[in-house]
Amino acid sequence: MAIHFQLISATGVKFDDEAYEVLVPTKDGQIAVFEDHMPLLSAGTPGVLSIRKKAGDANSEMEDFAVNGGLLEVDGKSARFITEDVTAADEISEQEAQEAFQRAQKLVEAAGSRQALHEAKAVLHQNAVKLNLAQLKRRHHR
């Protein structure tokens, strides 16, 4: 049993294949999407989106992506997540993600206005997700 899943970003299609399970970060928490899932339209939040291709695949075999929010659409036989920004686990280095996270923390500390603080916190959260993905990748490859 599988559901056809597409992960689409502003730069193109990042994933377009059959999947056993897709774990999606949403405003109400992480949800799992399987074949025959009830129709659903949901707002995604920044987080790690994970795809299990086969039922027996271990967590370490899942394909993980950092997403910056988006929209999830499910019709039971197919699902798609549309987002502005997607980063695959193999596109990120933990050291670079850590450095970007630290720079974003400094932006938050230096924000001089409410708008600057809001924007800095958004950058911080995006970089926290990418750092989480890099650390997840490292744990899976031990």
Secondary structure, 3 states (H helix, E strand, C coil): CCEEEEEEECCEEEEEEEECEEEEEECCEEEEECCCCCCEEEEEEEEEEEEECCCCCCHHHCEEEEEEEEEEEECCCEEEEECCCEEEHHHCCHHHHHHHHHHHHHHHHHCCCHHHHHHHHHHHHHHHHHHHHHHHHHHHCC
